[in-house]
Amino acid sequence: MKRWKSSRWPAFALALLACWLMTAQAAEPAAPPSDTALALRTEQPLSTQRPFMQKQPTAVAAPKQAAVRLMSWNIRLDTPHDGSNAWPHRASAVIALIRQQQPAVLGLQEVLHHQLVRLESALPGYQRIGVGRDDGQSGGEYSPLLVDSRRFAVQDSGTFWFNPDNQIGKAGWDAALPRICSWALLRDKGSGRLLRVLNLHLDHLGAEARRQSVALLASRLKQWQDDVPAVIMGDFNPSGTDQLLQVMATSLPQHRDALSLLSDGLLSDGMPSDSMLSDSQRAASPAYSYYGWDQQPADGVRLDFLLLPPTQLKLQQAMLIADEAQERRSDHLPLVADVLWPAQR
């Protein structure tokens, strides 16, 4: 028998050892993958996965424009003179209704600083616009805007006083108190379209002050010199003899009251709307927006308005929300409107 040369034996031995090791490894059960290996496998980009794991893209329709819900509400200042109707007894109900309505832009009137702090803490996600009317900071009543920061980015904002010189804390003309308007220029984060919103509270005693304030408001709108649609909301405090509604129509000819547009049943293009409120919903919306704590709804009057330019914004719906049978949230009712920008051409 021919003997192996000594130089070949080490190579043969190494090959035999390698075969034995491979056989032993094949016989052992596979060890579970390590956490690191699992993480790497999970984080593989879709492009490196097997073809059957990939979903074929499907056609997606263009998203439908979401209406902008606007809400104006005089929530009544906090005063102990209101007794059982004072703010501490009403605050939870006010907050609950705002949460239910989920306005994208909320304009409030008669809000003291501590009331505003409570509202902000209960309504996260809203950006506040506005200052106190007495000192331009936190003194006196606010007419603030609360803007849903998920929907809108604030591009510009401010507050002006209703007096000839725009002096902070000064009452104008025959007004009993200083009166203000807080405003904001908003950009819709989804579409990029712009909207300007103004929130005001006119004087309750000075008829001349109310008329002059509307004229001043119209002058402010002209100063912006742009085509951004402007919504004007708030407590206008008209009386039966001050002719304020006529002044509003003359000074703001491009604007219409949302509830009046609704009753006309017309859109900005003059065509009947198929998205207006039903007859039952219209019946549930009161014609009044204010009645005192010691009054009944039959004594109610309309003090609160939401004005919009119907050639620039399409109204979907608008209504005043009546009080619950056994609960008064404020001496004013909230006014809500849903609007859309016209389709871009």
Summary of the structure (lengths in Angstrom):
residues: 345
radius of gyration: 33.0
end to end distance: 99.0
largest distance: 133.9
contacts: 989
relative contact order: 0.12
helix: 31%
strand: 24%
